[in-house]
């Protein structure tokens, strides 16, 4: 009888192990193939606002801020967007922008503070070639 219980426990352990392997493998976890977008810094005061309008396009397409400032994103569209820095899919040019990430309908989010004078391109990760969701931030 002890051997039967031992065999059942062994089979149970093997079944649990297989179930865990199946649950953990096979998918991309919803992340990009290049891994998660890098994020650096913390928010600063907002120097400009970019709005995703009801038509699904951003306005203005370019804003200018001072070093040390952040940009506010407002989503007035009826769907969520995943706003990230260029280039796609690594999002490494201006990682402060990646703090916005997924912004749901009706939500407002802030980038982290941009500290270096430069121009940062941005896009919606879910639609990287859609020009109506592309723009830029000029940091002076």
Secondary structure, 3 states (H helix, E strand, C coil): CHHHHHHHHHHHHHHHHHHHHHHHCCCCCCCCCCCCCCCCCCCCCEEEEEEECCCCCEECCEEEECCCCEEEEEECCCCCEEEEECCCCCCCCCHHHHHCEEECCCCEEECCCCCCCEEEEEEEHHHCCCHHHCEEEEEC
